[in-house]
Amino acid sequence: MLKSIFRRTFAALGFAGLLVGAPAAAKAPQAAHPALWAVSDADTTIYLFGTIHLLPEHFQWRTAKFDNAVQGSQQLMVETIIDDKNPTKLMSVVASMGFAKGLPPIVDRVSVDKRGALEAAIAKSGVPRPIFDQMKTWTAGFILLGDQFKGMGLKGDEGVEAVLRESFGADKKPVGELESNAEQIGFFNSLPESAQRALLEGALDNNYDANKEFAGMLNAWAKGDVKGIARTFDRDLGASPALEQALLHNRNANWSRWIEQRMGNPGAIMIAVGAGHLAGPDSVIAMLQRDGYRVRRVQ
C-alpha cells in the first residue's frame, strides 16, 4: 500500500523528476487527450495542463488543441526545473538538507519486520552502510526508492515537462519554475518523523505490480479522467495526512495565489504541473473557482 502511494505521488504530484522514470511497458491509449484547462479575462489567458512527470518511450499524448495552446503561449511555467544533464545543483541541495549528526541508526527507524528488507536494500544500493546512519529518514527513502526504480529498467527522458521545456526553448520562449529545487526538497525535510518513516518503509514494500499500477494511472491521465485521478489520490494520500498537507494542499494554495496575481498581467502562458494538483475538491482548479474565476475545460 505504501509503495503504491509513493510511486503515484512522485509521478503525478511532481517529484518523479527527483528520481527516475516510468515503466517502458506502458502504452498510450488510442486518441489520448489529457486534461487541459484555461482561466482567462479580457487580456490574459493561463492554460493549466495536468502532467505525468515521466513517461514511457514513444508515449503519444499531444493533440491539436494542446499544440494550439502551446503555440499561443509566450511562457511555460513548471513545478521546478531539474537539469538532467547537470544534476549538481539538485544533489547539493540534497546534501545540505538530507544529512544530520546524532540521528538514530537507520535500522531503528523502521519496524522490526522491515529491517531485513532494509538491510538488503542498503546492500543493493552500493552506498556504504555507515552513510545511511547519517541520512535523515526521508533521504534514505529517496535513495532506496530511486534505486528500486532503476532496477526495474525505467526510462526518464520522455516526460511531459522535458518535452515542453525543449519545445518552448526551441522557440526562444522563457521557461520558469513555481518552486526551486530547494523548496521541493524542503517539503520532505519539513515532514514530521512519522511521515518520513512511512516514506522509508514505503520504499521497502515489494508487494505490488508496478507495471499494472502505472498502466492504470497513465491510462486515466491520457483519457483525461480527472475524477479517476482524484479518487486515487483521495484514497492514497488520505493514509498519510502529513504528506497530503505538505505535498498537495499547501502547494495548491501557493500556486493558486501565484495564478491570481499573474492574471493581472496581459498575455498567455502555460502552466504544466502534476495531474494530481488539478483534480479533486482541493485542487488548483477548485481553489480558483472558489475565488470567483471561470476555469473552462479546453480538452
C-alpha positions in Angstrom: 0.0 0.0 0.0 2.7 2.5 1.0 4.8 1.7 -2.1 1.7 2.3 -4.3 1.1 5.7 -2.6 4.6 6.9 -3.1 5.0 5.7 -6.6 1.8 7.5 -7.7 2.6 10.6 -5.6 6.1 11.0 -7.1 4.8 10.6 -10.7 1.7 12.7 -10.5 2.5 15.3 -7.9 5.8 16.5 -9.1 8.6 14.5 -7.6 9.3 11.8 -10.1 12.0 14.0 -11.7 13.9 13.7 -8.4 14.2 10.0 -9.1 13.8 8.3 -12.5 11.1 7.3 -14.9 8.1 5.2 -15.6 7.7 1.6 -16.8 8.6 1.3 -20.5 5.9 -1.4 -20.9 3.0 1.1 -20.5 1.3 2.3 -23.7 -0.8 5.3 -24.5 -4.5 4.5 -25.4 -5.7 5.5 -28.8 -6.7 9.1 -29.1 -5.1 10.2 -25.9 -6.4 13.6 -24.6 -5.0 14.6 -21.2 -7.0 17.3 -19.4 -6.3 20.9 -20.3 -8.0 24.0 -18.8 -7.8 27.7 -19.3 -8.6 30.6 -17.0 -8.9 34.0 -18.8 -10.1 37.5 -18.7 -10.1 40.3 -21.3 -6.3 40.3 -21.9 -4.9 37.3 -20.1 -5.1 33.5 -20.6 -3.4 31.0 -18.4 -3.5 27.4 -19.6 -3.4 24.7 -16.9 -2.1 21.3 -18.0 -2.0 18.3 -15.7 1.0 16.1 -16.3 2.6 12.8 -15.6 6.2 13.9 -15.0 7.9 10.9 -16.5 6.5 8.7 -19.3 7.5 5.6 -21.2 9.3 6.0 -24.5 7.1 6.9 -27.5 4.1 7.6 -25.4 1.9 9.7 -27.7 -0.1 12.3 -25.8 0.0 15.6 -27.8 -3.2 16.8 -29.6 -4.0 19.6 -32.0 -5.8 21.5 -29.2 -2.9 21.2 -26.9 -0.4 22.3 -29.6 -2.5 25.3 -30.3 -2.3 26.3 -26.7 1.4 25.8 -26.7 1.8 27.9 -29.8 -0.3 30.7 -28.3 1.6 30.8 -25.0 4.5 33.2 -24.5 5.9 31.4 -21.5 6.0 28.0 -19.8 5.9 27.5 -16.0 6.7 24.1 -14.5 6.9 23.0 -10.9 10.7 23.0 -10.7 13.5 22.8 -13.3 15.7 19.8 -12.9 18.8 19.7 -15.1 19.1 16.0 -16.0 22.4 16.7 -17.7 23.9 18.5 -14.8 22.3 17.4 -11.5 24.9 19.1 -9.4 22.5 21.8 -8.2 19.9 19.2 -7.0 22.5 17.0 -5.4 24.0 19.9 -3.5 20.5 20.7 -2.1 20.0 17.1 -1.0 23.5 17.0 0.6 22.8 20.2 2.5 19.4 19.2 3.8 19.5 15.5 3.9 22.1 14.6 6.5 22.5 15.4 10.2 24.5 14.3 13.2 23.2 12.4 16.2 20.4 10.5 14.3 19.2 7.1 15.5 20.7 4.2 13.5 18.7 3.8 10.2 17.7 0.3 11.3 15.9 1.7 14.3 13.8 3.9 12.1 11.8 1.1 10.6 9.5 -1.5 12.2 11.2 -4.8 13.2 9.5 -6.7 10.3 11.1 -4.3 7.8 14.6 -4.5 9.0 15.7 -7.4 6.9 14.3 -5.7 3.7 16.1 -2.5 4.7 19.5 -4.2 5.1 19.0 -6.0 1.8 18.1 -2.7 0.0 21.0 -0.9 1.5 23.4 -3.6 0.4 22.0 -3.5 -3.1 22.2 0.3 -3.3 26.0 0.3 -3.3 26.1 3.2 -0.8 28.4 2.4 2.1 26.3 1.2 5.1 27.6 3.8 7.7 26.4 6.7 5.4 22.8 5.6 5.9 23.0 6.2 9.6 23.9 9.8 8.8 21.0 10.3 6.5 17.7 11.9 7.5 14.9 9.3 7.1 13.4 10.9 4.0 16.8 10.9 2.3 17.2 7.2 2.8 13.7 6.7 1.5 14.6 8.7 -1.6 17.8 6.8 -2.3 16.2 3.4 -1.9 13.1 4.2 -3.8 15.1 5.6 -6.7 17.4 2.5 -6.6 14.4 0.2 -6.9 13.0 2.2 -9.8 16.4 1.9 -11.7 16.5 -1.8 -11.0 13.2 -2.1 -12.9 14.8 -0.7 -16.1 12.8 2.5 -16.1 13.3 5.5 -18.5 13.2 9.1 -17.5 13.7 11.2 -20.6 10.2 11.3 -22.2 8.3 13.2 -19.5 5.8 16.0 -20.3 7.9 18.7 -18.7 11.1 17.7 -20.5 9.3 17.7 -23.9 7.6 21.1 -23.2 10.8 22.7 -21.9 12.5 21.6 -25.1 9.7 22.9 -27.3 9.5 26.3 -25.6 13.3 26.6 -25.6 13.5 25.9 -29.3 11.0 28.8 -29.9 13.1 31.1 -27.6 10.2 31.3 -25.1 11.1 31.6 -21.4 10.6 28.7 -19.0 10.1 29.4 -15.3 9.5 27.4 -12.2 6.9 27.7 -9.4 9.3 26.2 -6.9 13.0 25.9 -6.6 14.8 22.6 -6.1 15.4 23.6 -2.5 11.7 24.3 -1.9 10.7 20.9 -3.3 13.3 19.1 -1.2 12.3 21.2 1.7 8.8 19.8 1.7 10.2 16.4 2.6 12.8 17.9 5.0 10.0 19.5 7.0 7.8 16.4 7.3 7.3 15.0 10.8 9.5 12.0 11.5 6.5 9.7 11.4 5.7 10.6 7.8 9.4 10.3 6.9 9.4 6.8 8.3 6.3 5.9 6.3 8.2 7.1 3.2 11.2 4.9 4.1 9.1 1.9 4.7 7.2 2.5 1.5 10.5 2.2 -0.3 10.9 -1.3 1.1 7.4 -2.6 0.1 7.7 -5.0 -2.8 4.2 -6.4 -2.7 2.8 -4.7 -5.8 2.6 -5.0 -9.6 4.4 -1.8 -10.8 3.5 -2.2 -14.5 -0.2 -2.7 -13.7 -0.2 0.2 -11.3 1.4 2.6 -13.7 -0.6 1.4 -16.6 -3.8 2.3 -14.7 -2.6 5.7 -13.7 -1.3 6.6 -17.1 -4.5 5.4 -18.8 -6.6 7.6 -16.5 -4.3 10.6 -17.3 -4.2 10.0 -21.0 -8.0 9.8 -21.1 -8.4 13.0 -19.2 -10.2 11.1 -16.4 -9.9 13.8 -13.7 -12.4 12.1 -11.4 -10.5 8.9 -11.5 -7.2 10.7 -10.7 -8.9 12.5 -7.8 -10.3 9.2 -6.4 -6.9 7.7 -6.5 -5.2 10.5 -4.6 -8.0 10.9 -2.1 -7.7 7.2 -1.2 -3.9 7.0 -1.2 -2.8 10.3 0.4 -5.6 10.0 2.9 -3.5 7.3 4.6 -0.9 10.0 5.4 -2.4 13.4 6.4 1.0 15.0 6.8 2.1 14.1 3.3 -1.3 15.2 1.9 -1.0 18.6 3.6 2.7 19.2 2.7 2.7 17.8 -0.9 -0.8 18.6 -2.1 -2.8 21.2 -0.2 -0.1 23.7 0.7 1.4 23.7 -2.8 -2.0 24.0 -4.5 -2.8 27.1 -2.3 0.6 28.7 -3.2 0.1 28.1 -6.9 -3.5 29.4 -6.9 -2.3 32.6 -5.4 0.5 32.9 -8.0 -2.0 32.4 -10.8 -4.3 35.0 -9.4 -1.5 37.5 -9.2 -0.4 36.6 -12.7 -3.9 37.3 -14.1 -3.0 41.0 -13.6 -0.5 40.9 -16.4 -1.6 40.6 -20.1 -0.6 37.7 -22.4 -0.9 34.0 -22.5 1.2 31.4 -20.6 1.0 27.7 -20.0 1.4 26.1 -16.5 2.3 22.4 -16.5 2.0 20.7 -13.1 1.3 17.2 -11.9 -2.1 15.9 -12.7 -2.9 15.3 -9.0 -2.8 19.0 -8.4 -5.6 19.7 -10.8 -8.0 17.0 -9.6 -10.4 16.9 -6.6 -12.1 19.4 -4.3 -8.8 21.0 -3.1 -7.2 21.2 -6.5 -5.8 24.4 -8.0 -8.8 24.4 -10.3 -11.3 24.2 -7.4 -9.4 26.9 -5.5 -9.5 29.3 -8.4 -13.2 28.6 -8.9 -14.0 29.3 -5.3 -12.2 32.6 -5.7 -14.6 33.5 -8.5 -12.5 32.7 -11.6 -14.1 31.0 -14.5 -12.0 28.0 -15.4 -13.1 26.2 -18.6 -12.1 22.7 -19.8 -10.3 23.1 -23.1 -9.6 19.3 -23.6 
